[in-house]
Amino acid sequence: MKKEIVSLVLSLASFQLFAQGYCIGDTVVFTEPAHPVAYDDVVYKTAPQIDEWFFNVPDNIRLRVYYPTDLPAAERRPLVVLIHGGYFIWGSYLDFDGLAKSLAEKGFVAATVGYRLCNRTDCVLARATNYPCNVSWPYSFVPTAYVAAVDVHDGIRWLQERAATYHIDPEKIIVGGHSAGAYTALNVAFMDQNEVQQVIPSAGVSGKYLGEPLDPVTGIRACIPMAGAILDLDWIGTKEITEQGIAVGIVHGTNDGVVAYDSGPPVPCCQTYGGIVYGGCGIAKHIRALGGSYYMLTGKGYGHDIGEPAWADELAVQLPAFIIRTVVCGKPIEKHSIHERIPPLPLCPNNTPNLPAPPVCDLGTTTPPIVTPTHELHLAYSNHQLPLSVYPSVTNGSIHIEALTPEANTTWLLTAMSMDGRVVFRGQLPLNGITTVELTDAPPGVYGLFFQPAKSGKSGVVRVVKAR
């Protein structure tokens, strides 16, 4: 099938056309709230179980990928990778199943990616007794966190290799997670082999599970840690923040007794761990100092659970808005929004121990959340009398026009009109299979594309929404 490109140069203001949504100033407009979706559930990797025994027990590691089923064959969308929490001893790759499906309905591709859990003796006892405070930090928690990053990189790579199947744009990856999944998301986005070997010298070098080297993927454009932390702020460097332009959307409650909101010992309510980790506030201040893009969502008075209804409802809107702004629209962000819980939760359950909550992060002026109206118009309306399919590209602001019958492969007279009746373009459009119209200059708004065959046949109008 022959593909031609026709340029329509209009002497008006520039705009950007995006499928999923668009950005006007600080406002993000959602345009695709209800795609039909399907999913595949697969074993993407088999690797040795994490334990201290001398025999190898294989661990089958799964992922589930949700994708819109109504996209044109060549369409590519950002991939959102979600990683579950559970202290690296609990949890399932399906814990984010609902959010993944919701994101796919908004036009993203979303995957819940599993990783190997710790099955060392201390981890097994902690899981059986529901008491994680005695899991060994240096011998179980941190090594398992390394293995989780190795596994998730491999899961993302598995998906990138099947980009055409699932409509994935392999250069627009967003990685996010909760708790241990947030540790993992940060490690996937920012940790390299040399850095982790300063903490675990054998990482990637030797051992049944630690001997597997870190093989980072490319294409990560945003990281969303929810109630998580990083072992070393220097792992978040200028290379990732300013050169690669990775934006970070941070979700953290001030009264989180499992992962410190700013910085502090791992699991502060346990009071059994030494050392320091850096939570959401510390990460945001570090990225701000580097001049990077960040959106800090502080849950004042909230704890470790991001599933409380009011908090979860806010995140269900703000997180995709952050992705559209930073990854789809490519716009920087520097924002700190506060959502308050009244009454506040105690830092530790039953106030045992009775620890004070830290103050709200000082990032300068706080701002309202991202404004997110829903656009009632789809990006294109088909006229069923026309033997044409008209659909937009999410990646470059083009409109694809495809002949649905052999007779439609002809020259069409195309007139583009604004809703106030102004003709902004009139000209010939030779069509042979698929033609891409490059709309390089035009203001945002709703336009009618009037198609008329140059010789004879049915004519009609397709309405499109053009956005900055």
N, C-alpha and C positions, 0 to 999 in steps of 0.2 A: 504494500500500500504506500503510495507516494505521499509524502508530507511536505507541504509548502508553508512558508512563513510570509505573511503580508503585514507590513508596518502601516499603522494608521497614526500619523503624527498630527495631533490636534494642538492648536495654539492656545491652550488653556493651562491652568495650574497642574502640577504633577500630583499623582496619587499612587497608592499601592493597593492592589486587589489581592485579598487573601481569602481562602475558603474558610474555615473555622472561626475567624473573627478579625477585627481590625482595631487599630489604635488611633484615637484622636486626642492629642494632648495626654492627660493622665487617665483618660477613659478608655476602657477596653470593651468593645461591643462583640458579644457572642452572636454568630450568625447560623450556627448549625447545632441545635439542641437535641436532635432526635434521629440519629442514624440507626438503621437496623444493623445489628452486629452478630458476629459468630465468633467461636473460639476454637483453638486447638490446645490440647493438653498432652504434653510429651515428656519423655525422659531425654534431657539434653546432654547428660553426662553421667558416667559411672566412675566412681573413684573410691579409694580406701576409706573406710569409716575412721573417724577420729577417736582413737582409744590408745591405751598404752600396752596392748597385747602384741605378741610377736606374729600372729597370723593375720591375714588380711580378710576383712569382711567387706564385701562390696556395698557401696551406698549408691542407690539410684536417685539422681537429683532431677527434679521436675520443674517445669515452668508451664504457665498457661498464658496464651496470648489472645487478646480480644482485638478484633479489627472490624471496621465498617465494611459492609458487604455491598454498598451501592456506589463505590467510587469507580471512576474510569480506570481502565487497566493500567495506564501509565502514571496514575496519580501516586504521589509519595507524601506521607505524613510523618510528623514527629513521633518518635517512640518514647513513651513514658514507662520506665522500669520501676516497679514497686517491690520493696524488700521488707519482709516481715520482721518484727521484733521478737523478744523472748529470751534475752540474756544469753543467747547462743546455746541455750539448752532446751527451750520450748519453741512452739510456734509452727506454723505451716505456710507453705507458699500460697495457700488459698486465703490467708487472713485478709488480704487486700482485694479479694475477688469483687466485692461490690463497687469499690472505687474504680477498679480497672474497667469494669463494664460501663460505668458512668462516663469515664473519660473517652471510651471508644464511641459511645453515643454522641459525644461532643465532636467527634471527627478525628480524634487521635488514634494511634495504635497504642495499646497498653498491655503490659505483661507483668505478671507476678512471678518473680524468679526465686526459686528455692536455693538453699545452700546446705552444706553439711553441718549438722549440729554436733555438739561435743558429747561423746560417749565415754569419756574418761571416768574413772570411778567417782571422783568428787562431783562431777556433773550429773552422773546417774543418781547419786544420793540426793543431790539438791533437787533434782526433778521429782524424785519419789517423795521427798519430805516437804516440797514446796517452799524451800528455804535456801535462797541462792547466796547467802552472805558468806559461806565458807568455800565457795568455788575458788580455786587457786587463780589469782590474777595473772602471774607470769607464766604458769605452766598450762593453763586451760583456757582462760578467757581471751587473752591477747593472741595466742597462737590460733585459736578458733576464729577470731576476728580476721586474721590474715587469710586463713583458708576460705572464709566466706567471700572475701574480696576476689580471690582467685576464681572461685566458682561463678560469681556474678559476672565477672569479665567474660568468662566462657559462655554464660547464658546470653549475654548481649551479643557476643560474636556469633553464636548460633542463629540469633534473630537477624543480625545484619546480613549473614550469608543467604538468608531467605527473604531479603527485602522485597523482591518482586512479588512473592507469594502473598505477603501481608501488607503491602502498600507502605513500607517503611522507608523513610528518608534516613539513610545510615549516617548522615552528617548532622542530624538533629536528634540527639539522644538526651533525655532527661532522666536522671537517676535519683530516686527518693526512697525514704523508708522511715520507720518508726523505731525508736529505742536502739536495740542492737542493729536493726535495719538501717537506722540513721548513721550509726558508726560506720556500717558497711558502705552506705552511699557516699559518705565523705571519703572513705578510704579508696573506693573505686574512682572517684573524681580526682583525688589529689595525691594519694600515696604512690610512691615508686619503690622499686626494689632496694635501692641504696638507703632510702629513708627507713624502711621497716627493719632493715638489717641492723640499724643502730639500736633497735629495741629487741629484736630476735635475730641474733647472728646467723642462725641456721635456716632462716626463712628463705625458701627457694634453693637451698643448698643440699640439705640432707634430711633424712627421716621419712617415715612412711607417708605422712601427709604434709609435713613442712617442706619436704624436698621438691614440691611442685612449684616452679617459678611463677612469679607474677607476669602475666602477659597482657598489658593494658590495651584496651580497645581505643580507637580514635572516634571522634565525632561527638563527644560529650559537650553539651552546650549549657546545661543547667543542673544544679544539684539541690534537692529539697530534703534537708535533714529535719525530722520531726522528733523532738525530745531526744536528741542525740548529742554526741560529743566527739572530739578528735583528740588523739593522744598528744599531738604536737602541732601548734599553730603554724610553725614554719613549714609544715607539709603543704599548707595553702600558700603558694608562692606567686610571684609576679608572672611567671610563665603561664600558669593556669588562669589567673584572674585577669591580667591585662593583655597578654599575648593571645591566649586561646579564647578569652572573653567568657569564661564560665560564670554565669550568674547564679547566685545562691539565695534560695527562698527558705527562711529559717522559721520554724514553728517551735516555741518552747514556753512552758508555763513557769511562772516565777516560783511556784510552790511544789516543784518537782523534787521529790526526795530520792528518786532512782538515778537520775542523771542531773548533775548540777546545772542550774540555769546559766551561771556565768563561768566560774571555774571552781574546782574543789576536788576532794577525793572521790574516786569512783563509788557510786552508790552511797551517798552521804548518810542515809538512814541506817545502813548496816554498821557503820563505824568499825569495820574490820579491815578496811583497805587503806594503804598508804598511797602516796603519789598524787598527782594532779591530772585531771582531764579538763578540757575546755568545751563548755556547752555553748548554747545558742548565742548568748550575749557576747561572750568572748570571741566567738567566730565572727559575729557581725562587726564588732569594733576592729578586728584585724583586717577584714575585707575593706572596711571604710578607710582605714589607714593606707591600704594599698591602692585606693582609688577605684575599686571594683564595683560591680552591680550587686546589690543585696536588697532583700525585702524581709525585714524582721517582723514577724507576727508574734507579739508577746501576749500570752494568756495570763493576765494579772489575777492571781489567786487560784489559777488552775494548777493541777498536778501533772502527773506523768501520762494520764489517760487522755488521748486526743479524741476519744469517742463520745464525750459528753455532748448531748444533743445541740446546745446552743453553739458550742465551740466547733463541733463537727460541721454544722450547717454553714458557719462562716468559712471554714477551710474548704468546703466543697465548692465554693464560688471563687475564693481568693487564689487557690492554688492553680486552677486552670487559667485564671486571668493573668497570673504571674508568668505562666508558660507562654501564653499568647503574646504578652508584651515583650518578653525578653528573647524568646526563641522564634516565634512566628513573625512578629513585627521587627525584631532585632533592635529594640530600643533599650537603652540603659535604664536602671532604676536605682534609687537611693531612698528607701522608705522604711519607716518604723511605725507600725500600727498596733494599738493596744485594744484587746477585748477583755473586759473585766468580768470576773465571777463574783457574785454576791450571794451568800457569804463566801469568803475565801476558804479553801481547803487547808487543813494543817499540812505542814511539810511532810511529816511522817504519819503513817496510819496510827490512829488513837493517840497522837502526840507523843509517841514513844520511839525514840527520844524526842524531847520537846526542843526542836531546833528552830531558830528564827528564819523567816523567808528573806531572801535577798531583795534589795530594791529593784525597781524597774530599770532596765538597761538605759544608760545615758548615751544616746546616739544623736543628741541635739534635739531639734523640734520633732515632736511626734505628729503624724499625719493621719487623716482618715484612710480607711481601706481603699483599694482600687475601685473606682466606680464601674459597674458592670451591667449596663442595660442589655436586655436581650432584643436583638433585631428581629422583627416579625417577618421580614422578607427573606426568602431564600436568595442565594446568589444568582440563580437562573431559573426562569420559568419556561418550560417547553411548550411550544405550540404544536399540538398533535396533528394539525393539518400540514405542517412542514415536514419534509423527509430529511430533517436535519437534527443532529444532537449538538447542543451548545452547552459547554461546561467550562468552569474556570480552573486554573492551575493554582495550587496553594503556594507554589515555590517562587513564581517570578512575575505574577501580575498579568499573565496572558489569558486569552479566551480561546479554547479549542472548539472548532466547528467541524463536525464529522458528517459525511454523507451517509444516509441510512439506506439508500437505494442506488442502483447504478445510474438512474436518470438524474439523481441529484449531483452527480459529478459534472458540473457545468459552471458557467460563469454566472454569478449572482450580482445583482445591484444591491449594495448595502447602504442603508441610511441609518445613522445613529442620531437619536433625538433625545434631548433632556425632557423631563416631565413638564417643563413650562413651554414646550413646543419648539425650542431652538434646535436647529440642525447643526450638529457639531462635526459631522462627517458625511460625505456622500461620495461613493466611488464603486469601482468594480472589484469583485472578490472571486478570482478563479479558484474553484474547489475541485480537488482530486484526492479523494480519501479523507485525510485530515488536514485542515489548514489552521495554523495558529495565528491569531490576530494579536499583535503586540500593541497594546494600548499604552503608549508611552507618556501622554500628557492629557489629563482631564481632571476636573474637580470631582470630589466624592459625591455620590448621589445615585439616584435610580435613573436608568436610561432604557429606552426601547430600541432594539436593533430590528429594523424592518428589512426583511429579505424578500427580493423579487427576482425571479429568473430573468436573465437577459433576453431569452427568446419567449418561452411560454411555460406555463405551469402554475402551481399554487404558490401564493405569497403569504406572508404572515409576520408576526412580531414576536420576538423573544425579549423578555424584560430581564435586565441584569442589575445588580447592585455593585457599584464601584466604590471602593473605600480607600482612604489615604493609607 
